[in-house]
Amino acid sequence: MAKLWENYKLRVRKNCMGSLTRSDGLEYWRNKLFTTIIIYLFPLGIIVLIPSSIVVFALGIQSLTVAYIFFGVAITTISLYSGLRINQRKYLFLTLIYSVAAILIFFMGELGAGLTYLFGATVFSLLILPTRAGVLTIFINILICVVQALLIHNRLVDYPLRESYQVASWLAISANSILLSIVAVVFMPMLFSGLQETIESQKELKLNLLSHQGELENSLDEKNTLLAEIHHRVKNNLAVISGMLQMQSFKETDERIQKKLIDSTLRIKSMANIHEQLYQSNSFSNMDFDAGLKNLVHAILETMDDHSKIETKFNLEPINLNINQAVPCCLIVNEVLTNSIKHAFSDMQKGLISVQLQKNNQQITLQITDNGVGFPDDADPETKDSLGMVLIQTLAHQLEADYEYKSRKTEPGVLFRLSFSLSDVNGSHLS
């Protein structure tokens, strides 16, 4: 039964709604209201008409029997017959209402509900059809009332309400229904006009918003493309500079100058690595620092560890870092790693560098350890005035970070630990 009901509703919606959508405004809502009326009119009408037809037929009132059969056929046609246009269904529905009104008026006069149906015909016509249809119903209502007055005057119908002034009494009563119909025709179109203006303004606003959205998306795409190009060019320029420095270091005979050139090359490569990460990502102000950190370590080892004697171990939590913090962090990592590679494993065939990255609430902790020889007992790296230590101190200050750089107590090697708060400030300006 439920499936049958759903199929019936789909059939009625197809017949009475057409292909209109909400964007079509008032006409869509007129059709939707008409569809809802028809969906429930058919089953309720059939339930009422079948027993009523049997009763009036048994009483020998042939005219009402024919009228009830007509009502049933009309309701069925409006609901289920697919050969009618939507406006034809609507006018047939109004004809049905007027048929009921005429029968109630001519058979029951002022005691029936015929005048109510006349007013209902005007209201329904305004709801489901253009305003001119409502105006037309006023003239039809007046015509029906005048015809009834003529029938009363010629005593072709009974009018038991009064023995005298019967026509005047009927006209006075029916005038109230006609007056209400006129009021509906005057004021309901004003309401619908306001609703239509609201719908059209919302539709226009939606179109404007979609247009602006498209413009903003295009602008955003252009800016993303521009930022990607900037990062790509910066990375390429840094690669050219580092390549030139590296070539110069190969030709340099002074070992001390050669080491300084290699150190500078690695620092530039560290910054280039960040720009490459940003260029390849969907965000141009933030980077996946864990992935970038791993790439940086491998790049430094490929440059400095000629014999691949150093192994790496990573324990990295996924952390997204803005470029203002990523750049100094990578430069610090570069200084610590190059120091370990240069000095920690000079007398060892194999070495291990471990890198840990953790996040606890908004606190980031970066830890780098090696299993090399460690610092000399009388050495304090934080008091050294080398460029590497100056960079570490300066960059840690820029991050507002705490750090420690010392020999490990229970195991051989060096420990470097950096701790700072995660910042939400995006951008690429480094102060």
C-alpha positions in Angstrom: 0.0 0.0 0.0 2.8 2.4 0.9 4.5 1.7 -2.5 1.2 2.3 -4.3 0.8 5.6 -2.4 4.3 6.8 -3.3 3.8 5.9 -7.0 0.5 7.8 -7.0 2.1 10.9 -5.5 4.9 10.7 -8.1 2.3 10.5 -10.9 0.4 13.5 -9.6 3.6 15.5 -9.1 4.7 14.7 -12.7 1.2 15.8 -14.0 0.8 18.9 -11.9 4.3 20.3 -11.2 5.9 20.1 -14.5 9.7 20.8 -14.7 9.6 24.0 -12.6 12.1 24.5 -9.8 12.4 26.9 -6.8 14.4 29.3 -9.0 11.2 29.8 -11.1 9.7 31.8 -8.2 6.0 32.2 -7.6 4.9 29.9 -10.5 6.8 27.0 -8.8 5.0 27.6 -5.5 1.6 27.9 -7.3 2.1 24.5 -8.9 3.4 23.0 -5.7 0.3 24.1 -3.8 -2.0 22.8 -6.6 -0.1 19.5 -6.6 -0.5 19.1 -2.8 -4.3 19.9 -3.1 -4.8 17.3 -5.8 -2.7 14.6 -4.0 -5.2 14.6 -1.1 -8.3 15.6 -3.1 -8.4 12.4 -5.1 -8.5 9.8 -2.3 -10.7 11.9 0.0 -13.1 12.8 -2.9 -13.5 9.2 -3.9 -14.1 8.1 -0.3 -16.9 10.7 0.0 -18.4 10.4 -3.5 -18.8 6.6 -3.7 -21.2 6.3 -0.7 -22.9 9.6 -1.6 -23.6 8.5 -5.1 -25.1 5.2 -3.8 -27.3 7.1 -1.3 -28.7 9.7 -3.8 -29.3 7.0 -6.4 -31.3 5.0 -3.9 -33.3 8.1 -3.1 -34.0 8.6 -6.8 -32.3 12.0 -7.1 -30.9 11.3 -10.6 -29.4 14.8 -11.1 -27.2 14.6 -8.0 -26.2 11.1 -9.0 -25.0 12.4 -12.4 -23.3 15.3 -10.6 -21.4 13.0 -8.3 -20.3 10.8 -11.1 -19.0 13.9 -13.0 -17.1 15.0 -9.9 -15.4 11.6 -9.7 -14.4 11.6 -13.3 -13.2 15.2 -13.0 -11.0 14.4 -10.0 -9.6 11.3 -11.6 -8.8 13.2 -14.8 -7.1 16.1 -13.0 -5.0 13.7 -10.9 -4.0 10.8 -13.2 -4.7 11.6 -16.8 -1.4 12.7 -18.4 -2.9 14.2 -21.6 -3.7 17.6 -20.0 -1.5 20.7 -19.6 -1.1 22.0 -16.1 -3.3 25.1 -16.7 -6.0 22.9 -18.1 -6.0 20.9 -14.9 -6.2 24.0 -12.9 -9.2 25.4 -14.8 -10.9 22.0 -14.6 -10.4 22.1 -10.8 -12.1 25.5 -10.7 -14.9 24.1 -12.8 -15.3 21.4 -10.3 -15.5 23.9 -7.4 -18.1 25.9 -9.3 -20.2 22.8 -10.0 -20.3 22.0 -6.3 -21.2 25.6 -5.5 -24.0 25.8 -8.1 -25.5 22.5 -6.9 -25.4 23.6 -3.2 -26.9 27.0 -4.1 -29.6 25.8 -6.4 -30.7 22.8 -4.3 -30.1 24.2 -0.8 -30.0 28.0 -1.3 -28.8 30.1 1.6 -28.9 27.0 3.9 -26.1 25.3 2.0 -22.4 26.1 1.8 -22.6 27.3 -1.8 -21.6 30.9 -1.1 -18.6 29.6 0.8 -17.6 27.6 -2.3 -17.9 30.7 -4.5 -15.5 32.6 -2.2 -13.2 29.5 -2.2 -13.2 29.5 -6.0 -11.8 33.0 -6.0 -9.2 32.2 -3.4 -8.1 29.0 -5.1 -7.9 30.8 -8.5 -5.6 33.5 -6.9 -3.5 30.8 -5.3 -2.9 28.6 -8.4 -3.5 30.9 -11.4 -2.6 34.5 -12.4 -4.6 37.4 -10.9 -6.8 37.8 -14.0 -8.3 34.4 -13.2 -9.3 35.7 -9.8 -10.9 38.8 -11.4 -12.9 36.5 -13.7 -14.2 34.5 -10.8 -15.9 37.7 -9.4 -18.0 38.1 -12.5 -18.8 34.3 -12.4 -19.8 34.6 -8.8 -22.1 37.6 -9.5 -23.6 35.7 -12.4 -24.4 32.7 -10.3 -26.0 34.9 -7.6 -28.1 36.8 -10.1 -29.3 33.6 -11.7 -30.3 32.3 -8.3 -32.1 35.6 -7.6 -34.0 35.2 -10.9 -34.9 31.6 -10.0 -36.2 32.8 -6.6 -38.1 35.6 -8.2 -39.8 33.2 -10.6 -40.4 30.7 -7.8 -38.4 28.0 -9.6 -36.5 27.3 -6.4 -37.6 27.4 -2.8 -36.4 30.2 -0.5 -37.7 29.4 3.0 -35.7 32.1 4.8 -38.3 34.9 4.3 -41.8 35.1 2.9 -41.3 38.6 1.6 -38.4 40.4 0.0 -36.9 37.0 -0.9 -34.8 38.3 -3.8 -33.5 41.3 -1.8 -32.7 38.9 1.1 -30.7 36.6 -1.2 -28.8 39.4 -2.9 -27.9 40.9 0.5 -26.6 37.5 1.8 -24.7 36.7 -1.5 -23.3 40.2 -1.6 -21.2 39.3 1.5 -19.5 36.4 -0.4 -18.9 38.6 -3.4 -17.5 41.4 -1.2 -15.0 38.9 0.3 -14.0 37.8 -3.1 -13.4 41.4 -4.2 -11.2 41.9 -1.1 -9.3 38.8 -1.9 -8.7 39.9 -5.5 -7.4 43.3 -4.3 -5.1 42.2 -1.5 -3.8 38.7 -2.3 -2.1 39.8 -5.5 -0.3 42.5 -3.4 1.0 39.7 -1.1 2.0 37.5 -4.0 3.7 40.5 -5.8 5.8 41.1 -2.6 6.7 37.4 -2.4 7.6 37.4 -6.1 9.8 40.5 -5.6 11.5 38.8 -2.6 12.1 35.6 -4.6 13.5 37.5 -7.6 15.7 39.6 -5.3 17.0 36.5 -3.6 17.6 34.9 -7.0 19.5 38.0 -8.2 21.5 38.1 -5.0 22.3 34.4 -5.4 23.5 35.0 -9.0 25.6 38.0 -7.8 27.1 35.9 -5.0 27.9 33.1 -7.5 29.4 35.6 -9.8 31.5 37.1 -7.0 32.4 33.7 -5.8 33.6 32.8 -9.3 35.7 36.0 -9.4 37.2 35.3 -6.0 38.0 31.8 -6.9 39.7 32.9 -10.2 41.6 35.6 -8.2 42.6 33.0 -5.6 43.8 30.6 -8.3 45.8 33.4 -9.9 47.4 34.3 -6.6 48.1 30.6 -5.8 49.7 30.2 -9.2 51.8 33.4 -8.6 52.9 32.2 -5.2 53.8 28.8 -6.6 55.8 30.5 -9.3 57.5 32.7 -6.7 58.5 29.8 -4.5 59.6 27.8 -7.6 61.8 30.7 -8.8 63.2 31.3 -5.3 64.1 27.6 -5.1 65.7 27.6 -8.5 67.7 30.8 -7.7 68.9 29.3 -4.4 69.8 26.1 -6.2 71.9 28.1 -8.7 73.6 30.0 -5.9 74.3 26.8 -3.9 75.6 25.1 -7.1 77.9 28.0 -7.8 79.2 27.8 -4.2 79.7 24.1 -4.4 81.6 24.4 -7.7 83.8 27.0 -6.1 84.4 24.7 -3.1 85.6 22.0 -5.4 88.2 24.3 -7.0 89.3 25.9 -3.8 92.7 24.6 -2.6 92.4 26.1 0.9 90.7 23.5 3.0 89.4 26.0 5.5 87.8 28.1 2.9 86.4 25.0 1.2 84.7 24.0 4.4 83.1 27.4 4.8 81.8 27.3 1.2 80.3 23.9 1.8 78.7 25.1 5.0 77.2 28.1 3.2 76.0 25.7 0.4 74.1 23.6 2.9 72.5 26.6 4.5 71.2 27.7 1.2 70.0 24.2 0.3 68.1 24.1 3.6 66.2 27.3 2.6 65.7 26.0 -0.9 64.3 22.7 0.5 61.6 24.7 2.3 60.6 26.7 -0.8 60.4 23.4 -2.8 58.1 21.9 -0.1 55.8 25.0 -0.3 55.8 24.9 -4.1 54.8 21.3 -4.2 52.1 21.7 -1.5 48.6 23.2 -1.7 49.5 25.7 1.0 52.1 28.5 0.4 52.4 29.7 4.0 52.5 26.3 5.8 54.4 23.1 5.3 54.4 19.5 6.6 57.4 20.0 8.8 57.9 16.3 9.5 58.2 15.4 5.8 60.3 18.5 5.2 62.6 17.6 8.1 63.2 14.1 6.7 64.0 15.5 3.2 66.4 18.0 4.7 68.3 15.4 6.7 68.7 13.2 3.6 69.8 16.1 1.5 72.5 17.1 4.0 73.7 13.5 4.3 73.9 13.1 0.5 76.0 16.2 0.3 78.4 15.5 3.1 78.5 11.8 3.8 80.5 10.6 0.8 80.9 7.0 2.0 77.3 6.6 3.4 78.6 5.5 6.8 75.9 7.4 8.7 72.5 5.8 9.3 69.4 7.8 10.3 66.5 7.0 12.6 63.3 9.1 12.6 60.5 9.4 15.1 58.4 12.2 13.7 54.8 13.2 14.6 52.8 14.9 11.8 53.2 18.7 12.4 52.1 21.6 10.2 54.4 24.5 10.6 54.1 28.0 9.2 57.0 29.3 7.1 58.0 31.9 9.8 59.0 29.0 12.1 59.9 26.4 9.5 62.8 28.4 8.0 64.7 29.0 11.3 64.0 25.4 12.4 65.5 24.0 9.2 68.6 26.2 9.5 69.1 25.1 13.1 68.8 21.4 12.0 71.3 22.1 9.3 73.9 23.5 11.7 73.4 20.6 14.2 73.6 17.9 11.6 76.6 19.4 9.8 78.4 19.6 13.1 77.6 15.9 13.8 78.7 14.7 10.4 81.9 16.7 10.6 83.1 15.8 14.1 81.1 13.0 15.6 82.1 10.0 13.5 85.7 10.8 12.4 87.1 7.7 14.1 84.1 5.4 13.4 83.1 3.3 10.5 79.4 3.6 11.2 77.3 6.2 12.9 73.7 6.8 13.8 71.8 10.1 13.9 68.3 10.1 15.5 65.8 12.8 14.9 62.6 13.1 17.0 59.8 15.5 16.5 56.9 15.7 19.0 54.0 18.0 19.8 52.4 18.3 23.2 49.4 20.6 23.0 50.9 23.7 21.4 54.5 22.9 22.4 56.9 21.6 19.8 60.0 19.6 20.8 62.7 18.8 18.3 65.5 16.5 19.4 68.6 15.4 17.5 71.1 12.9 18.9 74.2 11.0 17.6 76.2 8.2 18.9 79.6 9.8 18.1 82.4 10.9 20.3 80.6 13.8 21.9 82.0 17.1 23.0 85.4 17.2 24.9 85.0 17.3 28.6 86.2 20.9 28.9 84.2 22.2 26.0 80.9 24.1 26.2 79.4 24.5 22.7 77.1 27.3 23.8 80.2 29.5 24.7 81.8 29.0 21.3 81.7 32.0 18.9 81.6 30.0 15.7 79.2 31.1 13.0 77.2 27.9 13.5 76.6 28.5 17.2 75.8 32.2 16.5 73.2 31.1 14.0 71.7 28.6 16.4 71.5 31.2 19.2 70.0 33.8 16.9 67.5 31.5 15.3 66.4 30.1 18.7 65.9 33.6 19.9 63.8 34.4 16.8 61.6 31.3 17.6 61.5 32.3 21.3 62.7 28.8 21.9 64.6 27.1 24.7 67.4 24.7 23.6 70.2 22.6 25.1 73.3 21.3 23.2 75.5 19.0 25.2 77.1 15.6 25.4 74.8 12.7 26.4 75.3 11.5 30.0 74.5 7.8 29.9 75.4 7.1 26.2 78.1 8.3 23.9 77.3 11.2 21.5 75.7 14.6 21.5 72.1 15.7 22.4 70.4 18.8 20.9 66.9 19.6 22.1 64.9 22.6 20.9 61.5 23.5 22.4 59.1 26.3 21.2 55.4 27.2 21.0 53.5 26.6 17.8 52.6 29.9 16.3 49.4 30.6 14.2 50.9 33.6 12.5 51.3 32.8 8.8 53.3 34.5 6.2 56.8 34.5 4.7 58.3 37.6 6.4 61.2 36.6 8.6 62.0 39.1 11.3 
